[in-house]
Amino acid sequence: MPVQAALQYMEEHLDEPLDFPSLAKALHYSKYHLLHQFTAAAGQPPHAYFRRRRLTEAARLLAETDQPIMQAALCAGYESQQAFSTRFKAMYKCTPAQFRARRCFYALQLPMRLDAEPVPLTSPDFAVPADIPQWMALVRLTVDSFPCLEECGYLRKLAGQIAARRALIVRGRQAALGAAVFSADTGAMEFFAVHPQYRKHGIEAQLLARAAQLCGRPVSVTTFRARDCADPGYRAALLRLGFAEGELLTEFGYPTQRMVQAVRL
């Protein structure tokens, strides 16, 4: 699969500038076709993905080592600490020094692993404990939509949500293609994710419809605020799904906004 080969190449060359024409040539693909396939499969253009991966590893360096901030800047591809700090604050909502002081790493973009071939789709079903490994693989694949996500704490909560039948999953042959956790009391979607390769298959609409049916009301989702450069497109996707803007929030120190389903059941 050329997209997976491109992802692997990027992972092996994170410390170098991305030379996309040379990458396309090495994979025997035209730049146009590889760009189109990558964006469709990964949900974002290759250069955007690559920048997020490099910034994530720079953040890891800040949180987990005592190396100078300039070293983290170089890791992310910046020759100026000021330019790095400006971009880092735009994406992480704090300065590199503040992020280091917290010593709490979270990822903007983890390495992406995509399926080599399409898998059959199923309707949303209640998740069971056996689904947890595939569910967590989906969490890592879509971590770009969950600022400040701390995996260990999330995993502890997931088992209880599954036991309470508040977790829905769309299963593929070997992967979770979509997942959602909802609150029947408030109609809030506490987790909502779809595999990037299958966002044009109507999985989002199926999960939302099933959650709204179980809640007996339209549901709400929190997402990035308007013009947040850390948003890879999730806000626009919710608007296309019929959501309207709600109140501004701050969750785990990150500015977000509630989006409310504007369609009738």
Secondary structure by P-SEA (a helix, b strand, c coil): caaaaaaaaaaaccccccaaaaaaaaacccaaaaaaaaaaaccccaaaaaaaaaaaaaaaaaacccccaaaaaaaaccccaaaaaaaaaaaccccaaaaaaacbbbbcccbbbbbcbbbbbbccccccccaaaaaaaaaaaaccccccccaaaaaaaaaaaaaaccbbbbbccccccccccccccccccccccccccccccaaaaaaaaaaaaaaccbbbbbcccccccccccaaaaaaaabbbbccccccccbbbbbbcccccc
